[in-house]
Amino acid sequence: MELSRYLERGEFSGFVLGAFILGIAAHSFAPFWHASEVWMAVGLGGCGLAVAMAYPRKPRFQIAVLILAVALGFWRFNSSVPQANDGILPFMGNGIGYEGIVEKLSVSKTYSSAVVKIISADDRKISGPGERLVIRLKQTVEVGTEISFTCSSRKPTTFPSNFDRRKSLARKGVWAECTTIESLAISKQPSPFDPLVILARWRETLTRRISGTFPLDEAMLLSGILYGDQDLSDEQYDLFQRSGLMHIVAVSGSNVTIVVSVVLGLVLALGFSRRHAFWLATLGLLVFIGFVGFGASVLRAAAMGWLAILARYIGRPVWTDRLLIVAAAVLNLMNPWLLAFDPGFALSFLATWGLLSWTPVFQERLRFMPNIFSLRETLATTLGATIMTVPYLAWAFGRMSLAGLITNALALPLIPWTMMWGAMATVWGRLPGQEFVSWPTFGLLRLIIKIAHLADVLPWLNLKVPYMEWAAMVGCYILLWQLWRAVRSEESMRNKKEPVDSDVELG
């Protein structure tokens, strides 16, 4: 189909957002290169003029807008790369005294690591790109704590992989690390009125409450299902990766749907107008994001959920495929490193894309199956998500877990029940009569773990893939896109040829 026909349809905004994402992707091939904005604008402007002049007069304006969107995406990524004199980069390699605020914590069995937003280095104020540092701690401090320490910072060490560590930390705004720190002191305790501190403490309280009710493995699984806490043991983490069930301990669209549905239901039941219900649901989503953390999959799901209720609020139809690209563009505008260097964002985006595009195809092909316990629907959604994530998993991690086709079909129908009973057990805690809610929850959690162990019974479904070039991954997705177009075209032609019974009244 000619370009002008696409541009004349009501989909131009989607092409603009796609062009913006394309500009970010272009810079991602050389992420640490800091180009001159002047030469970048001149080069892109010249290319844009040459391309626009090659087309008829009518679509020239649209083509110019698309090229501008690509340039904006390129510039957005470029603006996130610090120059040599930005942030703490001039201080690397020396024993320097730092002051900063703890923004994120990651706790393991041997040590804790923290992302610290540096306020000053060697008594000089720090701001702008390159102001974050990751350090190892031998003691636990709270998020929001202001600390001072001395260390010799350096560029993050890396290792041969499609996701080297330097790029992985850059997506968090971290450009340096300290493995050994000295003279750690707490300068200021976190404010008790800081919303993020309150939510972090609430989360820790719920985690302790769950841990006091269930054994360790079941407790960690339940906290993961309820609010995305992935503090699993090493054995359990590897088990859920092999079985293709790791996504059940990550916050997804289903969690957002529950939050929005509960808030809207309560607010409307209390007599509030739909306008007030929209703003209260927005507030509920913000609280939920702060509670579970600002992970990429959380932000993607929350962005799509909020855009859906916004569309209903302003009276516009909800097109989930367009919401997906809008959410992707907004999140990459906020953090352009998500697109190529955050596996969580990539897998969440691809899985959602698979659900939207391939699930209807598989549902049509699986009509012969009985839909007992929603088996057909579960299998179709599993196949839809799997077919779009397998090429990426093979490229990024060198493995493909086909066991998920079986484990997801068995485990996914149990998740809503686990969330319901688990939430009641968490609220009930150790109060008298806890057995009535804790026993059903424990049984469901044990059953999910048993299902995950099917990956050990069928190890040949967990395939290792030799090193895969990115071009091969892109080629796989081009083939999938062409296959999807062919299947949808075939279904459209078949529907046109089917006779319509004129005696049947259409409602």
Residue pairs with C-beta under 8 A, 6 or more apart in sequence:
3 55
3 59
3 63
4 55
4 56
4 58
4 59
6 15
7 15
7 59
7 62
12 62
14 322
14 325
15 66
16 65
16 66
16 69
17 69
17 325
17 326
17 328
17 329
18 325
19 66
19 67
19 69
19 70
19 73
20 69
20 70
20 72
20 73
20 76
20 329
20 332
20 333
21 73
21 325
21 328
21 329
21 332
21 339
22 70
22 73
23 69
23 70
23 71
23 72
23 73
23 74
23 75
23 76
23 77
24 73
24 74
24 76
24 77
24 332
24 336
24 339
24 340
25 73
25 339
25 340
26 70
26 73
26 74
27 33
27 73
27 74
27 77
27 78
27 336
28 77
28 336
28 339
28 340
28 341
31 77
31 81
31 167
31 170
31 337
31 340
31 341
32 81
32 170
33 81
34 78
34 81
34 82
34 83
35 78
37 75
37 78
40 71
40 74
40 75
40 78
41 71
44 67
44 70
44 71
44 74
45 71
47 67
48 63
48 64
48 67
48 68
48 71
51 63
51 67
52 60
52 63
52 64
52 67
53 60
55 63
73 332
73 336
76 332
76 333
76 336
77 336
77 337
79 129
80 129
80 335
80 336
80 337
81 129
82 89
82 128
82 129
82 130
82 175
83 89
83 129
84 90
86 128
86 129
86 130
87 118
87 126
87 127
87 128
87 129
87 130
87 131
87 132
87 175
88 98
88 118
88 121
88 126
88 130
88 131
88 133
88 153
88 175
88 176
89 130
89 175
89 176
91 121
91 122
91 153
92 153
92 154
92 155
92 176
93 152
93 153
93 154
94 152
95 150
95 151
95 152
96 121
96 122
96 150
96 151
96 152
96 153
97 121
97 122
97 123
97 148
97 149
97 150
97 183
98 116
98 118
98 120
98 121
98 133
98 148
98 149
98 150
98 151
98 153
99 118
99 119
99 120
99 146
99 147
99 148
99 187
100 116
100 117
100 118
100 119
100 133
100 146
100 147
101 116
101 117
101 119
101 144
101 145
101 146
101 147
102 114
102 115
102 116
102 141
102 142
102 143
102 144
102 145
102 146
102 147
103 114
103 115
103 116
103 117
103 132
103 143
104 114
104 115
104 143
104 172
105 112
105 113
105 114
105 140
105 141
105 142
105 143
106 112
106 113
106 114
107 140
107 231
111 136
111 137
111 138
112 136
112 137
112 138
112 139
112 140
113 134
113 135
113 136
113 137
114 134
114 135
114 137
114 141
115 132
115 133
115 134
115 172
115 173
115 174
116 132
116 133
116 134
116 135
116 147
117 131
117 132
118 126
118 131
118 132
118 133
119 125
119 126
119 146
120 126
129 173
129 175
130 175
130 176
131 173
132 172
132 173
132 174
132 175
133 153
133 174
133 175
133 176
133 177
133 178
134 156
134 169
134 172
134 174
134 176
134 177
134 178
135 149
135 151
135 177
135 178
135 181
136 178
136 179
136 180
136 181
137 181
137 184
139 184
141 147
141 186
142 189
142 190
142 197
142 200
142 201
143 190
143 196
143 197
143 200
144 190
144 191
144 194
144 196
144 197
144 200
145 186
145 188
145 189
145 190
146 186
146 187
146 188
146 189
147 184
147 185
147 186
147 187
148 183
148 184
148 185
148 187
149 178
149 181
149 182
149 183
149 184
149 185
150 181
150 182
150 183
151 178
151 180
151 181
151 182
152 178
152 180
153 176
153 177
153 178
154 176
154 177
154 178
155 166
155 175
155 176
155 177
156 165
156 166
156 169
156 174
156 175
156 176
156 177
157 165
157 166
157 177
158 164
158 165
158 166
159 165
162 395
162 396
162 397
162 470
163 341
163 343
163 396
167 337
167 340
167 341
168 341
169 175
169 177
170 337
170 341
171 335
171 337
171 338
171 341
171 342
190 197
191 197
192 198
195 290
196 290
199 287
199 290
199 291
202 291
203 227
203 229
203 291
203 292
206 223
206 226
206 227
206 426
207 219
207 223
207 229
207 231
209 426
209 429
210 219
210 222
210 223
210 425
210 426
211 219
212 429
212 430
213 219
213 425
213 426
213 429
213 430
213 434
213 438
214 222
214 425
214 438
214 441
214 442
214 445
216 233
217 232
217 233
217 236
217 449
218 442
218 445
218 446
218 449
220 229
220 231
220 232
220 233
220 236
221 232
221 236
221 249
221 445
221 448
221 449
222 418
222 422
222 425
222 426
222 441
222 445
223 229
223 231
224 230
224 231
224 232
224 248
224 249
224 250
225 248
225 249
225 415
225 418
225 419
225 422
226 419
226 422
226 423
226 426
227 251
227 255
227 291
227 292
228 249
228 250
228 251
228 255
228 292
228 293
228 295
228 298
229 249
230 237
230 249
230 250
232 240
232 249
236 449
237 246
239 449
239 452
239 453
239 455
239 456
240 246
240 248
240 249
240 452
241 401
242 401
242 403
242 455
242 456
242 462
243 401
243 403
243 404
243 407
243 451
243 452
243 453
243 454
243 455
244 386
244 401
244 402
244 403
244 404
244 405
244 407
244 408
244 455
245 404
245 407
245 408
245 411
245 448
245 451
245 452
247 347
247 351
248 411
248 412
248 415
248 448
250 295
250 297
250 344
250 348
251 292
251 295
251 297
251 298
251 301
252 297
252 301
252 348
253 301
253 304
253 305
253 352
254 415
254 416
255 288
255 292
255 301
256 285
256 288
256 301
256 302
256 304
256 305
257 305
258 419
259 284
259 285
259 288
259 305
260 281
260 284
260 285
260 305
260 309
263 277
263 280
263 281
263 284
264 277
264 281
264 309
267 276
267 277
267 280
267 281
268 274
268 277
272 280
274 313
275 313
278 309
278 310
278 313
281 309
282 306
282 309
285 302
285 305
285 306
288 302
289 298
289 299
289 302
292 298
295 344
296 331
296 338
296 342
296 344
296 345
296 348
297 344
297 345
297 347
297 348
299 331
300 327
300 328
300 331
300 345
300 348
300 349
300 352
301 348
303 326
303 327
303 330
303 331
304 320
304 323
304 324
304 327
304 352
307 323
307 326
307 327
308 318
308 320
308 323
311 317
311 318
311 323
312 318
320 356
321 356
321 357
324 349
324 352
324 353
324 356
328 339
328 349
331 338
331 345
332 338
332 339
338 345
339 345
339 346
340 346
343 392
343 396
343 397
346 392
346 396
347 389
347 392
347 393
350 388
350 389
350 392
351 385
351 388
351 389
353 388
354 384
354 385
354 386
354 387
354 388
354 389
355 381
355 384
355 385
357 384
357 388
357 484
358 383
358 384
358 387
358 388
358 484
359 380
359 381
359 383
359 384
361 384
361 484
361 487
361 488
361 491
362 379
362 380
362 383
362 384
363 376
363 377
363 380
364 491
366 376
366 379
366 380
367 376
369 375
369 376
369 379
370 376
371 377
373 413
374 413
375 409
375 413
378 408
378 409
378 412
378 413
379 405
379 409
381 412
382 404
382 405
382 408
382 409
382 412
383 405
386 402
386 404
386 405
387 480
388 480
390 400
390 402
391 473
391 476
391 477
391 480
392 473
393 399
393 400
393 401
394 400
394 465
394 468
394 473
395 468
395 469
395 470
395 472
395 473
398 464
398 465
398 466
398 467
398 468
399 462
399 463
399 464
399 465
400 462
400 463
400 465
401 455
401 461
401 462
401 463
402 461
402 462
402 463
403 454
403 455
403 458
403 461
403 462
405 461
406 454
406 458
406 461
407 451
407 452
407 454
407 455
410 451
410 454
411 448
411 451
411 452
414 444
414 447
414 448
417 444
418 441
418 444
418 445
418 448
421 437
421 440
421 441
421 444
422 441
422 444
422 445
424 437
424 441
425 434
425 437
425 438
425 441
428 434
428 437
428 438
455 461
455 462
